[in-house]
Each structure stands twice: as C-alpha cells, then as structure tokens.
C-alpha cells in the first residue's frame, strides 16, 4: 500500500512450507561452503553490493518511499547509509575475525578463534526497510552466516527488493532469502537446527514472543525493541543548537524511529524559549507527496499506525495533558498526522510510559539537574538519549547517569557502522553494528596449544595432582 495515495502497489504470495525448507537447505549449504573460503572473497562481494546500491540509489529509494511513505531524501540517505555499512564491514571484518591471543598461566599459547555458527534468522520492522536488514546482513555475511529474512507485512516490496539486490550485486544464492512467513512458521523455523541465531528489531510484544521461542530452543538472540528516548536541555545549553536540532530529532521519518527524542526534559530557566521554538518549528513543516523534495512531513506508514497514535494522544489528553500545538486533521488523502506537542503530563498519565511512534512530542519542565536525570530514567525503556549542556564534559557526566544503551551529548543522534547500537531494560539486549554486532552470532572458540603436557602443573578439576604419586 502507498500510504500517500492509499493505492495497492503490488501483491505477494505467502511463503509455503516448501519455500521455507528450500531456503533453509540452500542457506545451510552456503554456510558449509563459506567455511572453507577466505573471508576476503566475501569482502569483495560486500564492496560490490555497496557500489551497486550507490549506482541504483534513486530506484532503490523510490521503492521505500512509495511503499513506506518516507521522504525521498530520507530514502536516498538510507540507501547511502546501507552502502557505508557494507563497505565498513568489508574493510574491517577480516581484522575483527582474526584470532585473539590471550595472556594466560596455562601451559601453551591460548587463542580465541572467531568462527561462523550457521544460518541467522532476522525478524525486521518497516520503519527503515533497507537499513534494518543491512545492519544484520553485512556483519553476518562477513562472519560467514547466511540470513533468512522475515520482514514486516506492510513492506513486502522493499524486503524483496533488498533480497534481490544482494544477489544481483554478486552474492551467492543462499546469502539471503526473504520469506513472507506467518508467526507459526517463524516459530517452526526458529526450532530448526540449521538456524543458529535470531536477530529481531520490533515491538516489546514481538520481541518477547520471539525471545521465548529462541529460549525454548536454546538459540542465541539479540533484541532491539522500543524506546522512549529523553532529550535533556540543561540551563546552560546553547539554545540555538537545541532549537535547531530538537524538532528534527522528533520529526525525522515522521517520528517513526525507535531512537527518536520522544520526551523533552527541559530546565525551568529555558523551558519557555524551548517550547516557543519547538512550536514554531513544528508549524513550519510541509505535508505532501513524499516523492516531492519540497515536502518536509511524510505520511505515517499505515492507517492502523495513525489510528493507534491518535488513540494514545486522546488518552493522554483525557488524563489531563495539554495540547500545546497540533492534534488537528490534515486535509490530505494520505495517512498524515499533524505534528503535536503535549505538556502538563502528570505522573499518573498513561503517556508518561507510552512510546508514541509518530510525530508527537512530550515536553516536561524540571527544576533541577537531578530531576531531569530521574525523569529520564523513569521509563521501562532504555535505548538512547540526548543531553545538551554548555559544558560538554559536564554533559558527558550527566549522560553516564542515563540508563540507556546510547547517549549523545550536544549533537544529533546518528547511526554509523562503527558505533554499537542497542539498549537495556525493555529496549532489548545485545548490540548491532560495530565489532560487537559482528560478534553477535560468532563462536568464540578457545584453542590452547602446547608442545607437550606440563606434568608439573597438571590439575584435574579443583585438585592439583602429583604425577609422582600413584
């Protein structure tokens, strides 16, 4: 569905059990084949994928914009980021996979070898149709783990386009297989012994369900779930920078980002200035055709998502929140939601602990730095956050007191292949990207090599043996 025109673009057939078994067989066969080939061959392929994506950037971006609704400029940026991720792991993956020498009292030389483990199942969301896949695919491809993809039901065209692109760019068959699976089929494939890891990005409910299946089958998993990220503005912050970034941190991708700044926690002395500028910037966006570069507010991805967000806002207002701006219909056919700002949110308001996945900002007034930290941590989520302070080192000190996986001080939150991505609490566990992401589904095998046994230092369990004693 095109969320701007509400038109059906394409239809796709659900995966059959035969499709799934064929995909597993091909992927598992490739896994065993890649184990005997040098990692440099995969690096060359990844560089080729990056080159292919840049050359076909507009065509790839157009699919995302037509199907998911994001601005064409944002879609092109996403394609470029995917190419950067592919290049990064192609450049650095071999070094990351080198054995690590350990200093040990054991007899012999101890090394940790990094080895592929098998096929990885990726369960991915719709908000970044290519990026979400690439940040799992690229490191695992370098490690030698093929991928089975189960993507969100509302972006089948993007999912298939990505999978086709990987093969067209030169990767061998089995490197990635996109399957339109039901939840029951996902459970079945997790149980299959050829699947050795599960990476999920999505909702708490989806993550809990998949993590349960993974745990029952003793499969390693990583979970990147929801977020209710805080944007803290201290009283000495550079307000020009704050005002320039705050609205972008909320409205990028129509606010449909797990790491969007959803709660703005502002010191009393700069609260009025902050709110005035946030209202002004929210009012300046231009809704329209996301394929038009003049458009600055894209539609939401589906009618269902728009209705859910409206219900959340209505519940917040019914519980006492004040609408400082927005919450009015936009007279366009697409799934547009007017950027909205909520204030006066009391501790018992459901909005206090609700992730609003769209262009809605919550603004809180606080009277001390400790109040700001406490409010930021008063959430079941712990994904990311932003702190603005006139003193960067002090801002860093505050950042370390925020219970999340990532915090950015005096800058926009960015995603780059060399930076680990992930959270704590109900935001999930594990990391993607960087060396941590590459190691997520790698067997770190210890090998200790000696010329011969040291019989003067032989131990059995916890008891040291005396080799001269019969």
C-alpha positions, 0 to 999 in steps of 0.5 A, spaced: 500 500 500 502 507 498 500 510 504 500 517 500 495 515 495 492 509 499 493 505 492 495 497 492 502 497 489 503 490 488 501 483 491 505 477 494 504 470 495 505 467 502 511 463 503 509 455 503 512 450 507 516 448 501 519 455 500 521 455 507 525 448 507 528 450 500 531 456 503 533 453 509 537 447 505 540 452 500 542 457 506 545 451 510 549 449 504 552 456 503 554 456 510 558 449 509 561 452 503 563 459 506 567 455 511 572 453 507 573 460 503 577 466 505 573 471 508 576 476 503 572 473 497 566 475 501 569 482 502 569 483 495 562 481 494 560 486 500 564 492 496 560 490 490 553 490 493 555 497 496 557 500 489 551 497 486 546 500 491 550 507 490 549 506 482 541 504 483 540 509 489 534 513 486 530 506 484 532 503 490 529 509 494 523 510 490 521 503 492 521 505 500 518 511 499 512 509 495 511 503 499 513 506 506 511 513 505 518 516 507 521 522 504 525 521 498 531 524 501 530 520 507 530 514 502 536 516 498 540 517 505 538 510 507 540 507 501 547 511 502 547 509 509 546 501 507 552 502 502 557 505 508 555 499 512 557 494 507 563 497 505 565 498 513 564 491 514 568 489 508 574 493 510 574 491 517 571 484 518 577 480 516 581 484 522 575 483 527 575 475 525 582 474 526 584 470 532 585 473 539 591 471 543 590 471 550 595 472 556 594 466 560 598 461 566 596 455 562 601 451 559 601 453 551 599 459 547 591 460 548 587 463 542 580 465 541 578 463 534 572 467 531 568 462 527 561 462 523 555 458 527 550 457 521 544 460 518 541 467 522 534 468 522 532 476 522 525 478 524 525 486 521 520 492 522 518 497 516 520 503 519 527 503 515 526 497 510 533 497 507 537 499 513 534 494 518 536 488 514 543 491 512 545 492 519 544 484 520 546 482 513 553 485 512 556 483 519 553 476 518 555 475 511 562 477 513 562 472 519 560 467 514 552 466 516 547 466 511 540 470 513 533 468 512 529 474 512 522 475 515 520 482 514 514 486 516 507 485 512 506 492 510 513 492 506 513 486 502 516 490 496 522 493 499 524 486 503 524 483 496 527 488 493 533 488 498 533 480 497 534 481 490 539 486 490 544 482 494 544 477 489 544 481 483 550 485 486 554 478 486 552 474 492 551 467 492 544 464 492 543 462 499 546 469 502 539 471 503 532 469 502 526 473 504 520 469 506 513 472 507 512 467 513 506 467 518 508 467 526 507 459 526 512 458 521 517 463 524 516 459 530 517 452 526 523 455 523 526 458 529 526 450 532 530 448 526 537 446 527 540 449 521 538 456 524 543 458 529 541 465 531 535 470 531 536 477 530 529 481 531 528 489 531 520 490 533 515 491 538 516 489 546 510 484 544 514 481 538 520 481 541 518 477 547 514 472 543 520 471 539 525 471 545 521 465 548 521 461 542 529 462 541 529 460 549 525 454 548 530 452 543 536 454 546 538 459 540 542 465 541 538 472 540 539 479 540 533 484 541 532 491 539 525 493 541 522 500 543 524 506 546 522 512 549 528 516 548 529 523 553 532 529 550 535 533 556 536 541 555 540 543 561 540 551 563 546 552 560 545 549 553 546 553 547 539 554 545 540 555 538 543 548 537 537 545 541 532 549 537 535 547 531 536 540 532 530 538 537 524 538 532 528 534 527 530 529 532 522 528 533 520 529 526 525 525 522 521 519 518 515 522 521 517 520 528 517 513 526 524 511 529 525 507 535 531 512 537 527 518 536 527 524 542 520 522 544 520 526 551 523 533 552 526 534 559 527 541 559 530 546 565 525 551 568 530 557 566 529 555 558 523 551 558 519 557 555 524 559 549 524 551 548 517 550 547 516 557 543 521 554 538 519 547 538 512 550 536 514 554 531 518 549 528 513 544 528 508 549 524 513 550 519 513 543 516 510 541 509 505 535 508 505 532 501 507 527 496 513 524 499 516 523 492 516 531 492 523 534 495 519 540 497 515 536 502 518 536 509 512 531 513 511 524 510 505 520 511 505 515 517 506 508 514 499 505 515 492 507 517 492 502 523 499 506 525 495 513 525 489 510 528 493 507 534 497 514 535 491 518 535 488 513 540 494 514 545 494 522 544 486 522 546 488 518 552 493 522 554 489 528 553 483 525 557 488 524 563 489 531 563 495 533 558 495 539 554 495 540 547 500 545 546 500 545 538 497 540 533 492 534 534 488 537 528 486 533 521 490 534 515 486 535 509 490 530 505 488 523 502 494 520 505 495 517 512 498 524 515 498 526 522 499 533 524 505 534 528 503 535 536 506 537 542 503 535 549 505 538 556 502 538 563 503 530 563 502 528 570 505 522 573 499 518 573 498 519 565 498 513 561 503 517 556 508 518 561 510 510 559 507 510 552 512 510 546 508 514 541 511 512 534 509 518 530 510 525 530 508 527 537 512 530 542 512 530 550 515 536 553 516 536 561 519 542 565 524 540 571 527 544 576 533 541 577 539 537 574 537 531 578 530 531 576 531 531 569 536 525 570 530 521 574 525 523 569 529 520 564 530 514 567 523 513 569 521 509 563 521 501 562 525 503 556 532 504 555 535 505 548 538 512 547 538 519 549 540 526 548 543 531 553 545 538 551 549 542 556 554 548 555 559 544 558 560 538 554 564 534 559 559 536 564 554 533 559 558 527 558 557 526 566 550 527 566 549 522 560 553 516 564 547 517 569 542 515 563 540 508 563 540 507 556 544 503 551 546 510 547 547 517 549 549 523 545 551 529 548 550 536 544 549 533 537 544 529 533 543 522 534 546 518 528 547 511 526 554 509 523 557 502 522 562 503 527 558 505 533 554 499 537 547 500 537 542 497 542 539 498 549 537 495 556 531 494 560 525 493 555 529 496 549 532 489 548 539 486 549 545 485 545 548 490 540 548 491 532 553 494 528 560 495 530 565 489 532 560 487 537 554 486 532 559 482 528 560 478 534 553 477 535 552 470 532 560 468 532 563 462 536 568 464 540 572 458 540 578 457 545 584 453 542 590 452 547 596 449 544 602 446 547 608 442 545 607 437 550 603 436 557 606 440 563 606 434 568 608 439 573 602 443 573 597 438 571 590 439 575 584 435 574 578 439 576 579 443 583 585 438 585 592 439 583 595 432 582 602 429 583 604 425 577 609 422 582 604 419 586 600 413 584 
